[in-house]
Every structure is written in C-alpha cells, then in structure tokens.
Amino acid sequence: MSLADELSRLDELRQRGVLSDEEFARAKARLLDGAAAPAPALDAVNRLRRSRSDRWLGGVCGGLARATGVEAWIWRLVTAGLALFGGTGVLLYLLLWIFVPEDPI
C-alpha cells in the first residue's frame, strides 16, 4: 500500500469518527517519519545469535534462550523431543547452527 493510500485511509477513519484528531495526527506523523516499530517477533529473530557461553554443541539453544527469554534447558528438551520424531530436531538444530551467526562476545 502506498503512502498516499495510507494517508487517505487514515483520513477516512478520522472522518468516520474512528480516530480522534489527536490519534490521526500521531498516526500521520508516524507514517510520514517512517518510524514504524518492528514487530516483536521480528526483533527477536534479528537478535538471534548462537551463544558462546551457554552451549553444549553449537550454542543454538543458548542463543534461542537469550533471544526469547525461555530457559535453555527447555529449548534443549524441545530439540531432543523433536529429534525423536523423525529427526526434525536434528535438522533444525543443524540449520540454525549453520545459518545463525555466533555471538560476537
């Protein structure tokens, strides 16, 4: 959707009374500044790094723990459980080990 379409959509919402004038002004300023906040899930993916300190093999579960806030032992348990179901856990772990960069420090 283009910027003009977004602005006309915001104006339409304001005219229908869905948005107050103050809400419209804030939404318009945010749209024109281009400062849209990234989704929390996308932010977690961007922060994902393999851990150097909390690792058993490649640091994948330690990195997942740091990025999501879930304990590393839970990620290890999930990975082991998935490994028992057709090797999915092993495949995912290897892919993450290959494609996720290591924590710089």
GROMACS elastic network, one bead per residue, 0.5 to 0.9 nm:
[ bonds ]
;  ai    aj funct       b0    kb
    1     4     6  0.83043   500
    1     5     6  0.62238   500
    1     6     6  0.67240   500
    2     5     6  0.52251   500
    2     6     6  0.63174   500
    2     7     6  0.87414   500
    3     6     6  0.50802   500
    3     7     6  0.61805   500
    3     8     6  0.86376   500
    3    31     6  0.77907   500
    3    32     6  0.80604   500
    4     7     6  0.51103   500
    4     8     6  0.61483   500
    4     9     6  0.85008   500
    5     8     6  0.51713   500
    5     9     6  0.60637   500
    5    10     6  0.86034   500
    6     9     6  0.50517   500
    6    10     6  0.62026   500
    6    11     6  0.86451   500
    6    28     6  0.88843   500
    6    31     6  0.81072   500
    7    10     6  0.50792   500
    7    11     6  0.61811   500
    7    12     6  0.85840   500
    7    28     6  0.69131   500
    7    31     6  0.80721   500
    8    12     6  0.60824   500
    8    13     6  0.86189   500
    9    12     6  0.50516   500
    9    13     6  0.62846   500
    9    14     6  0.86733   500
   10    13     6  0.51123   500
   10    14     6  0.62475   500
   10    15     6  0.87020   500
   10    19     6  0.80192   500
   10    24     6  0.67059   500
   10    27     6  0.77529   500
   10    28     6  0.75273   500
   11    15     6  0.61526   500
   11    16     6  0.86346   500
   11    19     6  0.86916   500
   11    24     6  0.74477   500
   12    15     6  0.50890   500
   12    16     6  0.62296   500
   12    17     6  0.86580   500
   12    18     6  0.87861   500
   13    16     6  0.51926   500
   13    17     6  0.63212   500
   13    18     6  0.52621   500
   13    19     6  0.58019   500
   13    20     6  0.88987   500
   13    24     6  0.84098   500
   14    17     6  0.51176   500
   14    18     6  0.57343   500
   14    20     6  0.61835   500
   14    21     6  0.68704   500
   14    23     6  0.85602   500
   14    24     6  0.64611   500
   15    18     6  0.76085   500
   15    19     6  0.79055   500
   15    20     6  0.89603   500
   16    19     6  0.77850   500
   17    20     6  0.65790   500
   19    22     6  0.79333   500
   19    23     6  0.57404   500
   19    24     6  0.58979   500
   20    23     6  0.51473   500
   20    24     6  0.60596   500
   20    25     6  0.85818   500
   21    24     6  0.50181   500
   21    25     6  0.61447   500
   21    26     6  0.86951   500
   22    25     6  0.51188   500
   22    26     6  0.62889   500
   22    27     6  0.86346   500
   23    26     6  0.51595   500
   23    27     6  0.60819   500
   23    28     6  0.84419   500
   24    27     6  0.51622   500
   24    28     6  0.59638   500
   24    29     6  0.84922   500
   25    28     6  0.51150   500
   25    29     6  0.60652   500
   25    30     6  0.85439   500
   26    29     6  0.51553   500
   26    30     6  0.61106   500
   26    31     6  0.85201   500
   27    30     6  0.51031   500
   27    31     6  0.60557   500
   27    32     6  0.85756   500
   28    31     6  0.50375   500
   28    32     6  0.60694   500
   28    33     6  0.84569   500
   29    32     6  0.51379   500
   29    33     6  0.59346   500
   29    34     6  0.84079   500
   29    35     6  0.89419   500
   30    33     6  0.51861   500
   30    34     6  0.60803   500
   30    35     6  0.58009   500
   30    36     6  0.66376   500
   31    34     6  0.52307   500
   31    35     6  0.70286   500
   31    36     6  0.71810   500
   32    35     6  0.80340   500
   33    36     6  0.81727   500
   35    38     6  0.89793   500
   37    40     6  0.86793   500
   38    41     6  0.83084   500
   38    42     6  0.64959   500
   38    43     6  0.63955   500
   39    42     6  0.52329   500
   39    43     6  0.62475   500
   39    44     6  0.87697   500
   40    44     6  0.62348   500
   40    45     6  0.87222   500
   41    44     6  0.51032   500
   41    45     6  0.63510   500
   41    46     6  0.87180   500
   42    45     6  0.50889   500
   42    46     6  0.62229   500
   42    47     6  0.86821   500
   43    46     6  0.50904   500
   43    47     6  0.62526   500
   43    48     6  0.87358   500
   43    67     6  0.89581   500
   44    47     6  0.51190   500
   44    48     6  0.62431   500
   44    67     6  0.55211   500
   44    68     6  0.65532   500
   45    48     6  0.51750   500
   45    49     6  0.88149   500
   45    67     6  0.74663   500
   45    68     6  0.89418   500
   46    49     6  0.83820   500
   46    67     6  0.88413   500
   47    66     6  0.87714   500
   47    67     6  0.60970   500
   48    63     6  0.61478   500
   48    64     6  0.65343   500
   48    66     6  0.77874   500
   48    67     6  0.54547   500
   48    68     6  0.86009   500
   48   100     6  0.71010   500
   48   101     6  0.80202   500
   48   102     6  0.89180   500
   48   103     6  0.85598   500
   49    59     6  0.85044   500
   49    60     6  0.76866   500
   49    62     6  0.87994   500
   49    63     6  0.52582   500
   49    64     6  0.76257   500
   49    66     6  0.84414   500
   49    67     6  0.77728   500
   49   100     6  0.59355   500
   49   101     6  0.54391   500
   49   102     6  0.52384   500
   49   103     6  0.50695   500
   49   104     6  0.85195   500
   50    54     6  0.88795   500
   50    55     6  0.83830   500
   50    58     6  0.70799   500
   50    61     6  0.76765   500
   50    62     6  0.67035   500
   50    64     6  0.75481   500
   50    96     6  0.85294   500
   50    97     6  0.75453   500
   50   100     6  0.64360   500
   50   101     6  0.61391   500
   50   103     6  0.54702   500
   51    54     6  0.56215   500
   51    55     6  0.62677   500
   51    58     6  0.78553   500
   51    60     6  0.66227   500
   51    61     6  0.79123   500
   51    62     6  0.52708   500
   51    64     6  0.84352   500
   51    66     6  0.81236   500
   51   102     6  0.64281   500
   51   103     6  0.56096   500
   51   104     6  0.89532   500
   51   105     6  0.87340   500
   52    55     6  0.63511   500
   52    58     6  0.82958   500
   52    59     6  0.61820   500
   52    62     6  0.82190   500
   52    63     6  0.84784   500
   52   102     6  0.71621   500
   52   103     6  0.63538   500
   52   104     6  0.83440   500
   52   105     6  0.73386   500
   53    59     6  0.77509   500
   53    62     6  0.79194   500
   54    59     6  0.62670   500
   54    60     6  0.89235   500
   54    61     6  0.80528   500
   54    63     6  0.77768   500
   54    72     6  0.79279   500
   55    58     6  0.61754   500
   55    60     6  0.72996   500
   55    61     6  0.72331   500
   55    62     6  0.58187   500
   55    63     6  0.84826   500
   55    72     6  0.89891   500
   56    59     6  0.63845   500
   56    60     6  0.88163   500
   56    61     6  0.85482   500
   56    62     6  0.85829   500
   57    60     6  0.78853   500
   58    61     6  0.81770   500
   58    62     6  0.88435   500
   58    93     6  0.86192   500
   58    94     6  0.87532   500
   58    97     6  0.60461   500
   58   102     6  0.88959   500
   59    62     6  0.52144   500
   59    63     6  0.60716   500
   59    64     6  0.86062   500
   59    97     6  0.77357   500
   59   102     6  0.80374   500
   60    63     6  0.51161   500
   60    64     6  0.61521   500
   60    65     6  0.85742   500
   60    75     6  0.89422   500
   60    93     6  0.69108   500
   60    94     6  0.89505   500
   60    96     6  0.66208   500
   60    97     6  0.61577   500
   60   100     6  0.80311   500
   60   102     6  0.88961   500
   61    65     6  0.60666   500
   61    66     6  0.86594   500
   61    71     6  0.87964   500
   61    72     6  0.55265   500
   61    73     6  0.77999   500
   61    74     6  0.85677   500
   61    75     6  0.54852   500
   61    76     6  0.60184   500
   61    79     6  0.83189   500
   61    93     6  0.84036   500
   62    65     6  0.50185   500
   62    66     6  0.63242   500
   62    67     6  0.87233   500
   62    71     6  0.80988   500
   62    72     6  0.52007   500
   62    73     6  0.84389   500
   62    75     6  0.80357   500
   62    76     6  0.87018   500
   63    66     6  0.51363   500
   63    67     6  0.61700   500
   63    68     6  0.85778   500
   63    72     6  0.80905   500
   63   102     6  0.85975   500
   63   103     6  0.81171   500
   64    67     6  0.51322   500
   64    68     6  0.59817   500
   64    69     6  0.79943   500
   64    70     6  0.77274   500
   64    71     6  0.86444   500
   64    72     6  0.72337   500
   64    75     6  0.72735   500
   65    68     6  0.54266   500
   65    69     6  0.54011   500
   65    71     6  0.52681   500
   65    73     6  0.84791   500
   65    74     6  0.84187   500
   65    75     6  0.70240   500
   66    69     6  0.55391   500
   66    70     6  0.73524   500
   66    71     6  0.80048   500
   66    72     6  0.80217   500
   67    70     6  0.81972   500
   68    71     6  0.86001   500
   69    72     6  0.88455   500
   70    73     6  0.85921   500
   70    74     6  0.70258   500
   70    75     6  0.75607   500
   71    74     6  0.55367   500
   71    75     6  0.69007   500
   72    75     6  0.51225   500
   72    76     6  0.62335   500
   72    77     6  0.86255   500
   73    77     6  0.60909   500
   73    78     6  0.85891   500
   74    77     6  0.50005   500
   74    78     6  0.61741   500
   74    79     6  0.85487   500
   75    78     6  0.50491   500
   75    79     6  0.60664   500
   75    80     6  0.85422   500
   76    79     6  0.50409   500
   76    80     6  0.60884   500
   76    81     6  0.84824   500
   77    80     6  0.51105   500
   77    81     6  0.60465   500
   77    82     6  0.85564   500
   78    81     6  0.50123   500
   78    82     6  0.60967   500
   78    83     6  0.84800   500
   78    89     6  0.77565   500
   79    82     6  0.51278   500
   79    83     6  0.60743   500
   79    84     6  0.87977   500
   79    88     6  0.82628   500
   79    90     6  0.72148   500
   79    92     6  0.82336   500
   79    93     6  0.73870   500
   80    84     6  0.65367   500
   80    89     6  0.63856   500
   80    90     6  0.79770   500
   81    84     6  0.53258   500
   81    85     6  0.68748   500
   81    89     6  0.71712   500
   82    85     6  0.51228   500
   82    86     6  0.74270   500
   82    87     6  0.65147   500
   82    88     6  0.53935   500
   82    90     6  0.75680   500
   83    86     6  0.63813   500
   83    88     6  0.53618   500
   83    90     6  0.53568   500
   83    91     6  0.81003   500
   84    87     6  0.59810   500
   84    88     6  0.78250   500
   84    89     6  0.76597   500
   84    90     6  0.89673   500
   85    88     6  0.63950   500
   85    89     6  0.78332   500
   86    89     6  0.82137   500
   86    90     6  0.89898   500
   87    90     6  0.52789   500
   87    91     6  0.63211   500
   87    92     6  0.87202   500
   88    91     6  0.51374   500
   88    92     6  0.61102   500
   88    93     6  0.84597   500
   89    92     6  0.51703   500
   89    93     6  0.59498   500
   89    94     6  0.84836   500
   90    93     6  0.51098   500
   90    94     6  0.60963   500
   90    95     6  0.85842   500
   91    94     6  0.52038   500
   91    95     6  0.61757   500
   91    96     6  0.86116   500
   92    95     6  0.51174   500
   92    96     6  0.60958   500
   92    97     6  0.84203   500
   93    96     6  0.51764   500
   93    97     6  0.59682   500
   93    98     6  0.85962   500
   94    98     6  0.61727   500
   94    99     6  0.86324   500
   95    98     6  0.51419   500
   95    99     6  0.60383   500
   95   100     6  0.80993   500
   96    99     6  0.52083   500
   96   100     6  0.52913   500
   96   101     6  0.87298   500
   97   100     6  0.59107   500
   97   101     6  0.79560   500
   97   102     6  0.87473   500
   98   101     6  0.78363   500
  101   104     6  0.85375   500
  102   105     6  0.86009   500
